[in-house]
Amino acid sequence: MFNIRYLARRIIGNELLQSRICASISTSVHQRQMHFTSSLYKRRKTAEEKHAIEYAPKKKNKPQMSGVVDIWRNMTVADLAQSCRLDLEHIQEVMLYVKGAGNIEAQARLEDPKVVKDIASKCGFKTKIVAAPVVEEEVQKDRDVLPRPPPPPENLKERPPVVTVMGHVDHGKTTLLDSLRGASVAASEAGGITQHIGAFTVELENGEKVTFLDTPGHAAFSAMRARGANLTDIIVLVVAAEDGVMQQTKEVLGLAKELSVPIIVAINKIDKPGADIERVKKELSQHGIALEGYGGDTIAVGVSALHGTNLDELTEAVSTQATLMGLKGEYTGPVEGIVVESKVDSHRGKLSTAIVSRGTLRKGSILVSGQAWAKVRGLFDHAGQPISQVTPGMPVEILGWRELPLAGDIILEVESEKVASSVLRWRANQAMKEKALSDAEAINQKRKEHDEQYKAEREKARLSGFYRRKQLGPRQKEIAPDDGKPRLNVIIKGDVHGSVEAILDVLETYDDSDRCRLDVIHYAVGDVNESDIELAQLFNAIIYAFSVNVPNKPAKGVTIRPVDIIYRLVDDLKKEINTKLPLVDAEEEVGEANVLQLFDINEGRRKVTVLGCRCTKGMLKKSFKFKVKRNGELMAEDLTLESMRHLKNEVDSIKKDVECGLRLDDQSLELKAGDTIVCYQINKEPQQTEWDPGF
């Protein structure tokens, strides 16, 4: 027998072929019924073979992967080269062999992720889709924007004056403006009462332009009048010749003194009966206004706004005063201004009326005011006509606000929307800090009260002993139960911010919360919308729509009250509050009777006293209550009758001048002849609120 493996190894040195030959020979030998034991196949390794290192065979026909690279949508060729850490030329050469690779320029976009995967695969990489990396930019801190420092004198040019017409309600302020500009504004105001601040430009006969502000005159709009004084260069104080100095007139004088604004007095209605110009001048002198002819330099002109009398003298006085003041403004640089009023127009959106104090405002400017900003989309004059630019001292209506600015806020122009966003973030952060500081005192006070209450309860529990320290029964509710007081919820919607602010100021004077609470659930500028109706349904509130549009068919159960005069809104609120108040008991005297004589009679074993009386006033009814008076003083009340007789007949009522016998249930009272018996009944009457806003 011979060793087959040794023979194969001697013939061919390849181990794989050796195994195949051995297997073939073994098969052939078995077919010939030959048998070889396993010891014949085994061969001992030589010393060199024992110390030799065997390596695994290399895998063929598979690309060698160098790792995983990140890819993302719309990446450029340069981004792919950077992600693969290969040269740009290498990636571009590979793209030539990839179908659909397209442009191989460095900044070309690879829109198809499948193509990117193919390129990376041919470069020997696996891929992982990730989000596009964010380019790290230099982070700029939020900052505020402030008005510029005063301009140099060489940059100043003459500007038109801003004149505010002020005075008491119904003294003719708006009529005076109508006569100056030849329009009719008072007719468009509800009830002929100005309830907004209107800004108008009037061209005088000498060609000069004057910006007039018409401010409301009644007490509800004191804050709006104050803003008008802050905007103005000259105040025209309108005083009616027949009324003289009134409450709002005194307020205007105080504002003018506080802000050091010159005053021109227009004594109006000089053509009406009862007009006394001299009396008005004396009253003004008594309040510190030194008029011409009375030892001062303040100009006073008697006019008739309705008939246009002496209006030329008034405009000449305004022009002279403006010339003496030498009003100038800077027409270059970023815009600065003041918001006069703001509103929401159902067709054009958020609008604000403003007066430019510095710079030239143009379409496309980026403005910041308070916590609102705008990219100006349109500029309009007081007549609603579009204008291209606005110079200092001129009023304008600005379209393009993202949020409504507050009346009285300063308008500043910034470089871009990015800067505007940064300014708003800074201001919002400052507002939060200020609110936190204002709330800190209240929080500390509340915490102090809680600590004192906790210490007192702990000391009480310590003194009461261990077993009494346990709390019996369920834990008390932390939410206080409803006190049962009636409540009236309201929602205020107004056409402009000033009107809403004035209404809220009036509601703040409400001082009858002990009997009925008045809560303002929501307030805003604009028409009544679906969210307002849903809020009214949720809180069972009344919506007061002040000069705004309301839905034609409001939701069921929602009350909407359109109003256009603040007096009517207050009157309606009073009526609603009165309906919420519970009914109270009220005594109504029905009749009186004089006690003429007392009779003691026996009723069985009981001795009773019968009063012989005569009805002297009204009538007496047996079922009503009675009280006894002696010499005008109350002796007893809440008495009832056991019997009422006329002659010998039991009756239910006694008329005037008829004698009767009365027997009281309470026989313990010691009555005398001459006492007065009063018959009265208790009625339920509605209460009236004691709230008085002070109009």
Protein Blocks (a to p, Z undefined) as FASTA:
>chain_A
ZZfklmmmmmpmcfklmmmmmmmmmmmmmmnopacdfklmpccddfklmmpccdddddeh
iacdfbdcdddehiafklmmmmnopafklmmmmmmmpghklpabfklccfblklmmmmmm
mnopacdddddddddddddddddddddddddfklpccdddddddeddehilpmmmmmmmn
opafklmpghhiafbdcddddddfkopacddddddfbfklmmmmmmmmmmpmbdcddddf
klopafklmmmmmmmmmnopacddddehklbghiafklmmmmmmmnopacehilpabdcd
dddfknopaklmmmmmmmmmmmmnopacdfedjdddddfbdcddfknopadddddfedjd
dehiacdehjaccddfbdcdfkopacfbdcehiacddehifbdcdehiacdddfblklmm
mmmmmmmmmmmmmmmmmmmmmmmmmmmmmmmmmmmmmmmmmmnojklmpcgdjdddfbdc
dehiacdddddddfbfklmmmmmmmmmmpcclmmoccddfbgceddddfklmmmmmmnop
acddehiacdfbdcehiacdddfbfklmmmmmmmmmmmmpccddddddfbdcddfbdcdd
dehjbccdddddddfehjadfklccdddeehiafbghiacfbdcehjaccfbdcehiacd
dddfblmbccdehiacddddddddddddfbdehZZ
